[in-house]
Amino acid sequence: MQKTPAECTTMADVRVEIDRLDRALMTLLAERWSYIDRAAEIKRPLKLKADIPARVAEVRENARRRASELGLDPDFYEGIWAQLIDHAIAHERRLLGEADE
């Protein structure tokens, strides 16, 4: 049964909850990745590039803002999102045939 942090009385309890959250995060990342694939499919006939700087800036700013709203370090979480974005753009470039350009 899921426990709140306050309900965890042992390190084993804490570890179970962290592992549960890690599984959930990976599931969400896999779902996010499926949208990256779909974005490439939609971009192809529209002749859109993988890297759309205005959108990249928007997503990074969203990450900063949401991190701040949740009391998290905005620099750190923007950095994580920057890595996600860079990896997604590289993947889209391959799918769109831009990797050879």
Biopython code that builds the backbone (N, CA, C, O; Angstrom):
import numpy as np
from Bio.PDB.StructureBuilder import StructureBuilder

atoms = [
    (1, "MET", "N", (0.840, -1.187, 0.000)),
    (1, "MET", "CA", (0.000, 0.000, 0.000)),
    (1, "MET", "C", (0.887, 1.254, 0.000)),
    (1, "MET", "O", (1.883, 1.325, 0.720)),
    (2, "GLN", "N", (0.514, 2.212, -0.800)),
    (2, "GLN", "CA", (1.275, 3.467, -0.911)),
    (2, "GLN", "C", (1.281, 4.208, 0.422)),
    (2, "GLN", "O", (0.274, 4.261, 1.127)),
    (3, "LYS", "N", (2.447, 4.783, 0.754)),
    (3, "LYS", "CA", (2.585, 5.543, 1.993)),
    (3, "LYS", "C", (3.028, 6.959, 1.665)),
    (3, "LYS", "O", (3.735, 7.186, 0.683)),
    (4, "THR", "N", (2.616, 7.891, 2.477)),
    (4, "THR", "CA", (3.130, 9.250, 2.385)),
    (4, "THR", "C", (4.517, 9.254, 3.011)),
    (4, "THR", "O", (4.867, 8.320, 3.733)),
    (5, "PRO", "N", (5.319, 10.296, 2.747)),
    (5, "PRO", "CA", (6.624, 10.353, 3.410)),
    (5, "PRO", "C", (6.504, 10.250, 4.938)),
    (5, "PRO", "O", (7.307, 9.569, 5.575)),
    (6, "ALA", "N", (5.524, 10.910, 5.515)),
    (6, "ALA", "CA", (5.362, 10.887, 6.975)),
    (6, "ALA", "C", (5.004, 9.489, 7.491)),
    (6, "ALA", "O", (5.303, 9.159, 8.638)),
    (7, "GLU", "N", (4.378, 8.682, 6.664)),
    (7, "GLU", "CA", (3.994, 7.326, 7.073)),
    (7, "GLU", "C", (5.147, 6.326, 6.970)),
    (7, "GLU", "O", (5.054, 5.215, 7.490)),
    (8, "CYS", "N", (6.213, 6.714, 6.311)),
    (8, "CYS", "CA", (7.384, 5.847, 6.194)),
    (8, "CYS", "C", (8.156, 5.886, 7.505)),
    (8, "CYS", "O", (8.580, 6.948, 7.962)),
    (9, "THR", "N", (8.329, 4.718, 8.099)),
    (9, "THR", "CA", (9.023, 4.664, 9.384)),
    (9, "THR", "C", (10.391, 4.001, 9.284)),
    (9, "THR", "O", (11.169, 4.031, 10.237)),
    (10, "THR", "N", (10.686, 3.404, 8.133)),
    (10, "THR", "CA", (11.975, 2.743, 7.936)),
    (10, "THR", "C", (12.538, 3.144, 6.574)),
    (10, "THR", "O", (11.825, 3.652, 5.708)),
    (11, "MET", "N", (13.829, 2.901, 6.416)),
    (11, "MET", "CA", (14.441, 3.137, 5.101)),
    (11, "MET", "C", (13.841, 2.206, 4.056)),
    (11, "MET", "O", (13.727, 2.576, 2.888)),
    (12, "ALA", "N", (13.458, 1.006, 4.465)),
    (12, "ALA", "CA", (12.814, 0.076, 3.526)),
    (12, "ALA", "C", (11.512, 0.679, 2.996)),
    (12, "ALA", "O", (11.222, 0.576, 1.804)),
    (13, "ASP", "N", (10.733, 1.305, 3.870)),
    (13, "ASP", "CA", (9.497, 1.977, 3.447)),
    (13, "ASP", "C", (9.806, 3.070, 2.425)),
    (13, "ASP", "O", (9.162, 3.164, 1.380)),
    (14, "VAL", "N", (10.797, 3.889, 2.746)),
    (14, "VAL", "CA", (11.181, 4.995, 1.858)),
    (14, "VAL", "C", (11.618, 4.442, 0.503)),
    (14, "VAL", "O", (11.224, 4.965, -0.540)),
    (15, "ARG", "N", (12.422, 3.396, 0.520)),
    (15, "ARG", "CA", (12.934, 2.820, -0.729)),
    (15, "ARG", "C", (11.810, 2.248, -1.588)),
    (15, "ARG", "O", (11.832, 2.391, -2.811)),
    (16, "VAL", "N", (10.842, 1.612, -0.968)),
    (16, "VAL", "CA", (9.692, 1.080, -1.713)),
    (16, "VAL", "C", (8.966, 2.218, -2.426)),
    (16, "VAL", "O", (8.599, 2.085, -3.593)),
    (17, "GLU", "N", (8.760, 3.319, -1.737)),
    (17, "GLU", "CA", (8.042, 4.452, -2.336)),
    (17, "GLU", "C", (8.863, 5.125, -3.434)),
    (17, "GLU", "O", (8.316, 5.524, -4.462)),
    (18, "ILE", "N", (10.161, 5.252, -3.223)),
    (18, "ILE", "CA", (11.006, 5.827, -4.269)),
    (18, "ILE", "C", (10.996, 4.933, -5.503)),
    (18, "ILE", "O", (10.897, 5.427, -6.626)),
    (19, "ASP", "N", (11.098, 3.615, -5.301)),
    (19, "ASP", "CA", (11.044, 2.689, -6.435)),
    (19, "ASP", "C", (9.699, 2.779, -7.166)),
    (19, "ASP", "O", (9.649, 2.711, -8.394)),
    (20, "ARG", "N", (8.619, 2.932, -6.407)),
    (20, "ARG", "CA", (7.288, 3.081, -7.009)),
    (20, "ARG", "C", (7.241, 4.342, -7.872)),
    (20, "ARG", "O", (6.743, 4.317, -8.998)),
    (21, "LEU", "N", (7.756, 5.422, -7.339)),
    (21, "LEU", "CA", (7.763, 6.681, -8.088)),
    (21, "LEU", "C", (8.679, 6.606, -9.310)),
    (21, "LEU", "O", (8.347, 7.152, -10.363)),
    (22, "ASP", "N", (9.822, 5.939, -9.183)),
    (22, "ASP", "CA", (10.716, 5.771, -10.328)),
    (22, "ASP", "C", (10.023, 5.012, -11.454)),
    (22, "ASP", "O", (10.160, 5.372, -12.624)),
    (23, "ARG", "N", (9.278, 3.958, -11.104)),
    (23, "ARG", "CA", (8.517, 3.219, -12.128)),
    (23, "ARG", "C", (7.499, 4.134, -12.796)),
    (23, "ARG", "O", (7.343, 4.111, -14.016)),
    (24, "ALA", "N", (6.812, 4.934, -11.998)),
    (24, "ALA", "CA", (5.800, 5.849, -12.544)),
    (24, "ALA", "C", (6.446, 6.898, -13.447)),
    (24, "ALA", "O", (5.908, 7.227, -14.504)),
    (25, "LEU", "N", (7.593, 7.420, -13.034)),
    (25, "LEU", "CA", (8.296, 8.406, -13.862)),
    (25, "LEU", "C", (8.718, 7.801, -15.196)),
    (25, "LEU", "O", (8.573, 8.435, -16.241)),
    (26, "MET", "N", (9.242, 6.573, -15.163)),
    (26, "MET", "CA", (9.646, 5.914, -16.410)),
    (26, "MET", "C", (8.454, 5.683, -17.323)),
    (26, "MET", "O", (8.562, 5.831, -18.540)),
    (27, "THR", "N", (7.325, 5.323, -16.744)),
    (27, "THR", "CA", (6.112, 5.132, -17.536)),
    (27, "THR", "C", (5.700, 6.447, -18.194)),
    (27, "THR", "O", (5.320, 6.464, -19.364)),
    (28, "LEU", "N", (5.772, 7.529, -17.457)),
    (28, "LEU", "CA", (5.446, 8.842, -18.018)),
    (28, "LEU", "C", (6.446, 9.258, -19.090)),
    (28, "LEU", "O", (6.057, 9.835, -20.105)),
    (29, "LEU", "N", (7.721, 8.975, -18.878)),
    (29, "LEU", "CA", (8.726, 9.305, -19.887)),
    (29, "LEU", "C", (8.501, 8.493, -21.158)),
    (29, "LEU", "O", (8.674, 9.011, -22.261)),
    (30, "ALA", "N", (8.119, 7.234, -21.015)),
    (30, "ALA", "CA", (7.816, 6.417, -22.198)),
    (30, "ALA", "C", (6.607, 6.980, -22.940)),
    (30, "ALA", "O", (6.591, 7.002, -24.171)),
    (31, "GLU", "N", (5.610, 7.427, -22.213)),
    (31, "GLU", "CA", (4.440, 8.045, -22.840)),
    (31, "GLU", "C", (4.845, 9.330, -23.548)),
    (31, "GLU", "O", (4.407, 9.585, -24.669)),
    (32, "ARG", "N", (5.677, 10.139, -22.902)),
    (32, "ARG", "CA", (6.160, 11.384, -23.518)),
    (32, "ARG", "C", (6.896, 11.074, -24.815)),
    (32, "ARG", "O", (6.727, 11.772, -25.815)),
    (33, "TRP", "N", (7.723, 10.014, -24.792)),
    (33, "TRP", "CA", (8.503, 9.635, -25.970)),
    (33, "TRP", "C", (7.589, 9.260, -27.140)),
    (33, "TRP", "O", (7.912, 9.552, -28.291)),
    (34, "SER", "N", (6.462, 8.622, -26.858)),
    (34, "SER", "CA", (5.541, 8.263, -27.945)),
    (34, "SER", "C", (5.001, 9.518, -28.640)),
    (34, "SER", "O", (4.703, 9.488, -29.834)),
    (35, "TYR", "N", (4.877, 10.605, -27.901)),
    (35, "TYR", "CA", (4.449, 11.867, -28.508)),
    (35, "TYR", "C", (5.559, 12.487, -29.348)),
    (35, "TYR", "O", (5.281, 13.187, -30.322)),
    (36, "ILE", "N", (6.805, 12.237, -28.983)),
    (36, "ILE", "CA", (7.924, 12.714, -29.790)),
    (36, "ILE", "C", (7.887, 12.026, -31.153)),
    (36, "ILE", "O", (8.049, 12.674, -32.186)),
    (37, "ASP", "N", (7.674, 10.710, -31.149)),
    (37, "ASP", "CA", (7.554, 9.988, -32.416)),
    (37, "ASP", "C", (6.402, 10.536, -33.250)),
    (37, "ASP", "O", (6.538, 10.723, -34.459)),
    (38, "ARG", "N", (5.283, 10.791, -32.611)),
    (38, "ARG", "CA", (4.125, 11.313, -33.339)),
    (38, "ARG", "C", (4.402, 12.710, -33.881)),
    (38, "ARG", "O", (3.986, 13.038, -34.992)),
    (39, "ALA", "N", (5.097, 13.530, -33.109)),
    (39, "ALA", "CA", (5.444, 14.877, -33.575)),
    (39, "ALA", "C", (6.237, 14.798, -34.875)),
    (39, "ALA", "O", (5.988, 15.571, -35.800)),
    (40, "ALA", "N", (7.186, 13.874, -34.952)),
    (40, "ALA", "CA", (7.979, 13.722, -36.175)),
    (40, "ALA", "C", (7.088, 13.318, -37.349)),
    (40, "ALA", "O", (7.271, 13.802, -38.466)),
    (41, "GLU", "N", (6.131, 12.437, -37.095)),
    (41, "GLU", "CA", (5.207, 12.027, -38.154)),
    (41, "GLU", "C", (4.402, 13.214, -38.676)),
    (41, "GLU", "O", (4.167, 13.334, -39.879)),
    (42, "ILE", "N", (3.988, 14.077, -37.776)),
    (42, "ILE", "CA", (3.193, 15.245, -38.160)),
    (42, "ILE", "C", (4.071, 16.297, -38.837)),
    (42, "ILE", "O", (3.634, 16.952, -39.783)),
    (43, "LYS", "N", (5.290, 16.461, -38.363)),
    (43, "LYS", "CA", (6.193, 17.467, -38.929)),
    (43, "LYS", "C", (6.613, 17.142, -40.363)),
    (43, "LYS", "O", (6.791, 18.049, -41.176)),
    (44, "ARG", "N", (6.769, 15.863, -40.673)),
    (44, "ARG", "CA", (7.290, 15.464, -41.982)),
    (44, "ARG", "C", (6.501, 16.084, -43.142)),
    (44, "ARG", "O", (7.104, 16.776, -43.962)),
    (45, "PRO", "N", (5.191, 15.874, -43.250)),
    (45, "PRO", "CA", (4.471, 16.457, -44.401)),
    (45, "PRO", "C", (4.380, 17.986, -44.347)),
    (45, "PRO", "O", (4.178, 18.639, -45.371)),
    (46, "LEU", "N", (4.530, 18.543, -43.155)),
    (46, "LEU", "CA", (4.482, 19.994, -43.012)),
    (46, "LEU", "C", (5.836, 20.638, -43.282)),
    (46, "LEU", "O", (5.959, 21.862, -43.309)),
    (47, "LYS", "N", (6.859, 19.788, -43.482)),
    (47, "LYS", "CA", (8.235, 20.252, -43.742)),
    (47, "LYS", "C", (8.780, 21.076, -42.571)),
    (47, "LYS", "O", (9.550, 22.016, -42.767)),
    (48, "LEU", "N", (8.373, 20.711, -41.361)),
    (48, "LEU", "CA", (8.875, 21.385, -40.159)),
    (48, "LEU", "C", (10.174, 20.711, -39.721)),
    (48, "LEU", "O", (10.343, 19.503, -39.887)),
    (49, "LYS", "N", (11.066, 21.487, -39.174)),
    (49, "LYS", "CA", (12.323, 20.980, -38.643)),
    (49, "LYS", "C", (12.091, 20.357, -37.269)),
    (49, "LYS", "O", (11.108, 20.651, -36.587)),
    (50, "ALA", "N", (13.004, 19.508, -36.894)),
    (50, "ALA", "CA", (12.935, 18.900, -35.566)),
    (50, "ALA", "C", (13.084, 19.956, -34.476)),
    (50, "ALA", "O", (12.369, 19.933, -33.474)),
    (51, "ASP", "N", (14.012, 20.874, -34.678)),
    (51, "ASP", "CA", (14.308, 21.903, -33.678)),
    (51, "ASP", "C", (13.530, 23.172, -34.003)),
    (51, "ASP", "O", (13.788, 23.838, -35.005)),
    (52, "ILE", "N", (12.578, 23.491, -33.141)),
    (52, "ILE", "CA", (11.798, 24.726, -33.273)),
    (52, "ILE", "C", (12.137, 25.568, -32.036)),
    (52, "ILE", "O", (11.559, 25.369, -30.967)),
    (53, "PRO", "N", (13.077, 26.507, -32.187)),
    (53, "PRO", "CA", (13.620, 27.225, -31.027)),
    (53, "PRO", "C", (12.566, 27.866, -30.114)),
    (53, "PRO", "O", (12.720, 27.837, -28.893)),
    (54, "ALA", "N", (11.521, 28.432, -30.672)),
    (54, "ALA", "CA", (10.507, 29.063, -29.816)),
    (54, "ALA", "C", (9.836, 28.029, -28.916)),
    (54, "ALA", "O", (9.550, 28.305, -27.751)),
    (55, "ARG", "N", (9.588, 26.839, -29.459)),
    (55, "ARG", "CA", (8.970, 25.781, -28.655)),
    (55, "ARG", "C", (9.937, 25.264, -27.593)),
    (55, "ARG", "O", (9.536, 24.986, -26.463)),
    (56, "VAL", "N", (11.201, 25.138, -27.957)),
    (56, "VAL", "CA", (12.212, 24.704, -26.986)),
    (56, "VAL", "C", (12.258, 25.683, -25.819)),
    (56, "VAL", "O", (12.276, 25.269, -24.660)),
    (57, "ALA", "N", (12.275, 26.963, -26.117)),
    (57, "ALA", "CA", (12.307, 27.982, -25.063)),
    (57, "ALA", "C", (11.057, 27.897, -24.187)),
    (57, "ALA", "O", (11.137, 28.035, -22.966)),
    (58, "GLU", "N", (9.909, 27.672, -24.814)),
    (58, "GLU", "CA", (8.647, 27.561, -24.072)),
    (58, "GLU", "C", (8.673, 26.368, -23.113)),
    (58, "GLU", "O", (8.288, 26.503, -21.952)),
    (59, "VAL", "N", (9.121, 25.211, -23.586)),
    (59, "VAL", "CA", (9.147, 24.011, -22.749)),
    (59, "VAL", "C", (10.135, 24.184, -21.592)),
    (59, "VAL", "O", (9.852, 23.787, -20.461)),
    (60, "ARG", "N", (11.290, 24.776, -21.884)),
    (60, "ARG", "CA", (12.266, 25.011, -20.818)),
    (60, "ARG", "C", (11.720, 25.978, -19.771)),
    (60, "ARG", "O", (11.901, 25.762, -18.573)),
    (61, "GLU", "N", (11.063, 27.029, -20.213)),
    (61, "GLU", "CA", (10.483, 27.992, -19.265)),
    (61, "GLU", "C", (9.362, 27.335, -18.454)),
    (61, "GLU", "O", (9.234, 27.587, -17.256)),
    (62, "ASN", "N", (8.556, 26.499, -19.098)),
    (62, "ASN", "CA", (7.524, 25.759, -18.365)),
    (62, "ASN", "C", (8.148, 24.910, -17.260)),
    (62, "ASN", "O", (7.633, 24.867, -16.143)),
    (63, "ALA", "N", (9.247, 24.241, -17.567)),
    (63, "ALA", "CA", (9.919, 23.408, -16.567)),
    (63, "ALA", "C", (10.404, 24.260, -15.399)),
    (63, "ALA", "O", (10.237, 23.885, -14.238)),
    (64, "ARG", "N", (11.004, 25.403, -15.707)),
    (64, "ARG", "CA", (11.483, 26.310, -14.641)),
    (64, "ARG", "C", (10.321, 26.768, -13.759)),
    (64, "ARG", "O", (10.400, 26.717, -12.531)),
    (65, "ARG", "N", (9.251, 27.214, -14.402)),
    (65, "ARG", "CA", (8.110, 27.744, -13.664)),
    (65, "ARG", "C", (7.473, 26.668, -12.787)),
    (65, "ARG", "O", (7.176, 26.910, -11.617)),
    (66, "ARG", "N", (7.263, 25.480, -13.354)),
    (66, "ARG", "CA", (6.633, 24.411, -12.580)),
    (66, "ARG", "C", (7.519, 23.972, -11.428)),
    (66, "ARG", "O", (7.028, 23.700, -10.332)),
    (67, "ALA", "N", (8.814, 23.903, -11.670)),
    (67, "ALA", "CA", (9.735, 23.549, -10.579)),
    (67, "ALA", "C", (9.629, 24.570, -9.448)),
    (67, "ALA", "O", (9.526, 24.205, -8.277)),
    (68, "SER", "N", (9.655, 25.840, -9.809)),
    (68, "SER", "CA", (9.547, 26.899, -8.789)),
    (68, "SER", "C", (8.238, 26.792, -8.024)),
    (68, "SER", "O", (8.212, 26.923, -6.800)),
    (69, "GLU", "N", (7.151, 26.553, -8.752)),
    (69, "GLU", "CA", (5.830, 26.434, -8.109)),
    (69, "GLU", "C", (5.789, 25.284, -7.102)),
    (69, "GLU", "O", (5.062, 25.339, -6.110)),
    (70, "LEU", "N", (6.579, 24.244, -7.370)),
    (70, "LEU", "CA", (6.595, 23.072, -6.493)),
    (70, "LEU", "C", (7.706, 23.118, -5.448)),
    (70, "LEU", "O", (7.914, 22.154, -4.712)),
    (71, "GLY", "N", (8.415, 24.238, -5.387)),
    (71, "GLY", "CA", (9.473, 24.385, -4.402)),
    (71, "GLY", "C", (10.740, 23.622, -4.764)),
    (71, "GLY", "O", (11.548, 23.296, -3.895)),
    (72, "LEU", "N", (10.909, 23.341, -6.057)),
    (72, "LEU", "CA", (12.098, 22.626, -6.533)),
    (72, "LEU", "C", (13.084, 23.607, -7.142)),
    (72, "LEU", "O", (12.723, 24.743, -7.450)),
    (73, "ASP", "N", (14.309, 23.185, -7.316)),
    (73, "ASP", "CA", (15.369, 24.010, -7.885)),
    (73, "ASP", "C", (15.136, 24.183, -9.386)),
    (73, "ASP", "O", (15.311, 23.225, -10.139)),
    (74, "PRO", "N", (14.746, 25.381, -9.845)),
    (74, "PRO", "CA", (14.427, 25.573, -11.260)),
    (74, "PRO", "C", (15.618, 25.356, -12.187)),
    (74, "PRO", "O", (15.444, 24.884, -13.310)),
    (75, "ASP", "N", (16.820, 25.692, -11.739)),
    (75, "ASP", "CA", (17.998, 25.474, -12.586)),
    (75, "ASP", "C", (18.221, 23.986, -12.841)),
    (75, "ASP", "O", (18.475, 23.570, -13.971)),
    (76, "PHE", "N", (18.124, 23.207, -11.797)),
    (76, "PHE", "CA", (18.337, 21.765, -11.914)),
    (76, "PHE", "C", (17.302, 21.137, -12.839)),
    (76, "PHE", "O", (17.654, 20.370, -13.735)),
    (77, "TYR", "N", (16.027, 21.458, -12.628)),
    (77, "TYR", "CA", (14.974, 20.808, -13.414)),
    (77, "TYR", "C", (14.915, 21.338, -14.845)),
    (77, "TYR", "O", (14.542, 20.602, -15.759)),
    (78, "GLU", "N", (15.270, 22.579, -15.048)),
    (78, "GLU", "CA", (15.398, 23.056, -16.424)),
    (78, "GLU", "C", (16.518, 22.292, -17.122)),
    (78, "GLU", "O", (16.409, 21.969, -18.305)),
    (79, "GLY", "N", (17.587, 22.004, -16.399)),
    (79, "GLY", "CA", (18.689, 21.223, -16.962)),
    (79, "GLY", "C", (18.256, 19.825, -17.368)),
    (79, "GLY", "O", (18.646, 19.328, -18.424)),
    (80, "ILE", "N", (17.457, 19.198, -16.534)),
    (80, "ILE", "CA", (16.928, 17.874, -16.894)),
    (80, "ILE", "C", (16.082, 17.988, -18.154)),
    (80, "ILE", "O", (16.208, 17.175, -19.069)),
    (81, "TRP", "N", (15.229, 18.989, -18.197)),
    (81, "TRP", "CA", (14.376, 19.163, -19.375)),
    (81, "TRP", "C", (15.198, 19.494, -20.614)),
    (81, "TRP", "O", (14.857, 19.064, -21.715)),
    (82, "ALA", "N", (16.259, 20.240, -20.448)),
    (82, "ALA", "CA", (17.132, 20.542, -21.591)),
    (82, "ALA", "C", (17.695, 19.249, -22.166)),
    (82, "ALA", "O", (17.783, 19.101, -23.385)),
    (83, "GLN", "N", (18.078, 18.312, -21.302)),
    (83, "GLN", "CA", (18.577, 17.020, -21.778)),
    (83, "GLN", "C", (17.478, 16.240, -22.488)),
    (83, "GLN", "O", (17.724, 15.648, -23.539)),
    (84, "LEU", "N", (16.268, 16.230, -21.930)),
    (84, "LEU", "CA", (15.144, 15.557, -22.582)),
    (84, "LEU", "C", (14.894, 16.149, -23.969)),
    (84, "LEU", "O", (14.705, 15.423, -24.945)),
    (85, "ILE", "N", (14.897, 17.464, -24.036)),
    (85, "ILE", "CA", (14.641, 18.164, -25.296)),
    (85, "ILE", "C", (15.738, 17.850, -26.310)),
    (85, "ILE", "O", (15.444, 17.524, -27.460)),
    (86, "ASP", "N", (16.989, 17.944, -25.896)),
    (86, "ASP", "CA", (18.100, 17.669, -26.811)),
    (86, "ASP", "C", (18.020, 16.246, -27.354)),
    (86, "ASP", "O", (18.240, 16.020, -28.544)),
    (87, "HIS", "N", (17.710, 15.298, -26.494)),
    (87, "HIS", "CA", (17.600, 13.902, -26.912)),
    (87, "HIS", "C", (16.425, 13.720, -27.884)),
    (87, "HIS", "O", (16.536, 12.995, -28.873)),
    (88, "ALA", "N", (15.317, 14.376, -27.596)),
    (88, "ALA", "CA", (14.143, 14.283, -28.464)),
    (88, "ALA", "C", (14.423, 14.913, -29.826)),
    (88, "ALA", "O", (14.034, 14.360, -30.854)),
    (89, "ILE", "N", (15.082, 16.046, -29.840)),
    (89, "ILE", "CA", (15.403, 16.711, -31.114)),
    (89, "ILE", "C", (16.330, 15.825, -31.942)),
    (89, "ILE", "O", (16.136, 15.688, -33.150)),
    (90, "ALA", "N", (17.323, 15.228, -31.313)),
    (90, "ALA", "CA", (18.238, 14.338, -32.038)),
    (90, "ALA", "C", (17.462, 13.160, -32.633)),
    (90, "ALA", "O", (17.714, 12.763, -33.771)),
    (91, "HIS", "N", (16.538, 12.611, -31.882)),
    (91, "HIS", "CA", (15.712, 11.497, -32.360)),
    (91, "HIS", "C", (14.844, 11.944, -33.533)),
    (91, "HIS", "O", (14.780, 11.263, -34.556)),
    (92, "GLU", "N", (14.184, 13.078, -33.387)),
    (92, "GLU", "CA", (13.354, 13.596, -34.475)),
    (92, "GLU", "C", (14.195, 13.869, -35.718)),
    (92, "GLU", "O", (13.754, 13.600, -36.836)),
    (93, "ARG", "N", (15.386, 14.394, -35.533)),
    (93, "ARG", "CA", (16.269, 14.656, -36.687)),
    (93, "ARG", "C", (16.544, 13.362, -37.453)),
    (93, "ARG", "O", (16.539, 13.348, -38.684)),
    (94, "ARG", "N", (16.781, 12.290, -36.721)),
    (94, "ARG", "CA", (17.007, 10.998, -37.382)),
    (94, "ARG", "C", (15.748, 10.565, -38.128)),
    (94, "ARG", "O", (15.821, 10.134, -39.279)),
    (95, "LEU", "N", (14.604, 10.678, -37.475)),
    (95, "LEU", "CA", (13.349, 10.265, -38.105)),
    (95, "LEU", "C", (13.014, 11.109, -39.332)),
    (95, "LEU", "O", (12.444, 10.607, -40.301)),
    (96, "LEU", "N", (13.370, 12.388, -39.288)),
    (96, "LEU", "CA", (13.053, 13.299, -40.383)),
    (96, "LEU", "C", (14.150, 13.346, -41.455)),
    (96, "LEU", "O", (14.024, 14.066, -42.446)),
    (97, "GLY", "N", (15.202, 12.592, -41.255)),
    (97, "GLY", "CA", (16.283, 12.588, -42.216)),
    (97, "GLY", "C", (17.159, 13.817, -42.150)),
    (97, "GLY", "O", (17.887, 14.116, -43.097)),
    (98, "GLU", "N", (17.096, 14.527, -41.047)),
    (98, "GLU", "CA", (17.927, 15.740, -40.884)),
    (98, "GLU", "C", (19.306, 15.394, -40.345)),
    (98, "GLU", "O", (20.205, 16.234, -40.376)),
    (99, "ALA", "N", (19.489, 14.188, -39.857)),
    (99, "ALA", "CA", (20.760, 13.821, -39.230)),
    (99, "ALA", "C", (21.910, 13.900, -40.202)),
    (99, "ALA", "O", (23.056, 14.090, -39.793)),
    (100, "ASP", "N", (21.624, 13.757, -41.498)),
    (100, "ASP", "CA", (22.681, 13.804, -42.512)),
    (100, "ASP", "C", (23.003, 15.216, -42.940)),
    (100, "ASP", "O", (23.990, 15.445, -43.639)),
    (101, "GLU", "N", (22.180, 16.170, -42.528)),
    (101, "GLU", "CA", (22.367, 17.559, -42.976)),
    (101, "GLU", "C", (23.505, 18.229, -42.263)),
    (101, "GLU", "O", (23.794, 19.397, -42.523)),
]
sb = StructureBuilder()
sb.init_structure("model")
sb.init_model(0)
sb.init_chain("A")
sb.init_seg("    ")
for serial, (resi, resn, name, xyz) in enumerate(atoms, 1):
    if name == "N":
        sb.init_residue(resn, " ", resi, " ")
    sb.init_atom(name, np.array(xyz, "f"), 0.0, 1.0, " ", f" {name:<3s}", serial, name[0])
structure = sb.get_structure()
